């Protein structure tokens, strides 16, 4: 299965957001946390060159929301 660079970046952002918002209260939560961490490692390894142009390495990817001082003013 082939995912575009944009799709991989979006999935990585979603998993990172979920991980940052998680609170572990029981074993079920811990299992979910472990699964998300494995998922993030797999997605990151896919995006770091396996089948993709190396010019699109992790250093060029922006993740998450921009800081408030960089947000566009409407």
Number of C-alpha atoms within 10 A of each C-alpha: 2 9 12 10 16 11 12 16 19 14 16 21 17 15 17 17 14 13 16 9 9 12 11 12 8 8 9 10 13 14 12 14 17 13 12 16 15 12 16 19 13 12 16 18 11 16 25 16 14 10 10 15 11 11 10 13 14 14 8 8 11 10 14 11 10 10 7 8 7 8 9 7 6 3
